[in-house]
Amino acid sequence: MRCGQAPVEAGAQESPGVARQGLQVHARLSAGDNHALAVHASGGVWAWGDNDNGQLGDGTPVDRHTPVRLPGLGGVVSVSAGRLHSLALKADGTVWSWGSTGAAGRRCSATRRCR
């Protein structure tokens, strides 16, 4: 994947020879201090950048230089990347957070809603 090239959604099909533009695929983007989030038109979330506080939500502390899809998180309509944390608003109105949220030292994953 080259810089600016959008990730391919699982099961997606493309016409041969058609160049994709990232903004045609993603509905919402947000950039934090050193990481970024994108909501795919399907409601899935992709993340990349620094991950030392779990702000990517992929369940690892590994920095990602290419976008990775967050497992188990769908139906998202908006995202917000903070300094060391991330937030997602789902279509059902719930807000999910992960990374260093500052909420009593809690760290949540993108696959589990913080309470």
Secondary structure, 3 states (H helix, E strand, C coil): CCCCCCCCCCCCCCCCCCCCCHHHHEEEEEECCCEEEEEECCCCEEEEECCCCCCCCCCCCCCEEEEEECCCCCCEEEEEECCCEEEEEECCCCEEEEEECCCCCCEECCCCCCC
